[in-house]
């Protein structure tokens, strides 16, 4: 059983208020969309789409895509991770999300950046509608926190009973090539330890590759990890 200090309880309350405020802001975008700048590039978002933010920057700044790599981006949101994979030279990118608004935004942004021939966008609950294909790279910026999500917008930040994260690690091995790699985002107010347990139970090593904070006090700090299959030991 977890025990929280008063300071931790106050921090959780602040994160709750901040995330609830962001969810309202996501929904308040005009129906025609709103343009956001992210790492020097512009992206258009439609109402209900998770905004490009510091949370994905450690991943985008530190992941490595080879020119021949195929990439699957899970929980694509506005499409920023998938599009930066295209900029790195990916040969093929499939971006999926459960949120119809995110699909609309990501499709627009793929075309906006000239990658609509390389990048396919599909509505899918994790791997549900992905055919029997394996990828060199799988990227994921899943909801960080184990908290009840009341609608599809809240699902971009909260993972009820951590089920989405658990399903990801149960299923991801089927879609990753034998020597492939996963790039995964998390935060200091999310389930970092739970993520590591799930990844290792699924047979993956976990290594931190970058971090960034959204504030000077680092109350909102974000991390990126690379995961690879743990090589089976040869019998002695």
Buried (B, 14 or more C-beta within 10 A) or exposed (E): EEEEEEEEEEBBEEBBEBBEEBBEEBEEBEEEBBEBEBEEBEBBBBBBBBBBBBBBBBBBEBBEBEEEBBBBBBBBBBBBBBBBBBBBEBBBBBBBBBBEBBBBBBBBBBBBBEBBEBBBBBBBEBBEEBEEEBBBBBBBBBBBBBBEBEEBBBBBBBBBEBEBBBBBBBBBBEBBBEEBBBBBBBBBBBBBEBBBEBBBEBBBBBEEBBBBBBEEEEBBBBBBBBBBBEEEEEEE
